[in-house]
């Protein structure tokens, strides 16, 4: 079921000049992904191959290749009639999604505190620096990507590829919701949200898994709280991850 997002106005994506031969598919993919994440293309909007090939001045083949990538990332969906649309935001699935997301914030920070290396800390800090820079520029799309990179760097430090892969999937699926979260602040995030990342880094550097888990959970819950009109609180906060449990 498609639900229009409150306050959103449909915009017509601007035509783009033809891409150089051999580069069309990545260019189309990047442009459509930006339009989807920025909500210029709304959930449920059609992604017509013919119209898109006219927009980008290409044949339908690179358009089709770009759409396949978007479908694989969950940003687009192929219907039974083989038409492709921007994936809808299924609000009925939010409770289990938030449960899993909150739990993975906690798991990733806890394991990172237990297993991180100096190289891991360097990678996490570098990702945080890019996120802070994007926040300072008020660049919402850059904030989306650098925030994802920051949390995946933490997950990688936990040295469990299954958790990292699952967390990447959850973060990818939630990028449009996070875009709404940023819009709540007119893309001007308060400094405390950057500071929360610094707190996670400190707990990981101290190798304090209990503190890291608590801070990871709190970081997830405050995001959920900012989107109360769209979401319900996560159920994952009560599950103990301590080895003593």
C-alpha positions, 0 to 999 in steps of 0.5 A: 500500500502506498502512503504519501509522505506528509509535506512532500511535494512532487518534483520533476527531475531535471534532464541531464546531458548524455553520458559518455559512451560506456558510462551511462549505466553508473550515471543513471544509477547515481542520478536515480538513487539521489532522486529516490533518497532525496524523495524527489521520486516518491515511493511508488513512482514509476520508473519507466524505461522509455521515459528514463532513456529519453531523460538521460539520452541513452538507449534502454539497456543502460537504464535497465542495468541501473534499475537492476542495481536499484532493485538489488538495493531495495530502492526499486521494485519490479511488479508482476507486470515487469514494470519497475517502481520506486519501492514503497515505504511499508509502514506495517513492517516498521515495528520488526524493522526497528526492532532489528535496527536497534538491536544491530546498533547495540550488537555492532558497538558492543562487539566493536568494543570487544574486538576492535584494532587500532586500524579499526579505530582509525577507520571509524574516526575517518568515517566520523570526520567525513560525517561531521564535515557533511553535517557542517555543509548541511549536505543531506545526501552526504550525511546519509552516506557518511552516517552509513559508512560510520556505522558499518565501520563500527560493525566491521570492527566487530569482526562478524561478517554476518552481522555486518552484512545484515546491518548494511541491509538494514541501513540501506533500507532505512536511508529514506526514513533517515532522510525524513529525519534530517528534514525534521531539522531542515538538514541542520543537525544539532551538534549533539547528534555528531557528539553521539558518534564521538561517544560511541568512538570513545566507548569503543576505544576504551574497550567498554562493551557494556557502555558501547551497547548502551550508547548504541541503543540510545543512539538508535532510540533517539532517531526513532523518537524523532520519527514518532509520527511514522514509526513506533518505538523499537522493541529491541531495547530490552534484549540482553547481549551481555555474556553474563546473561 
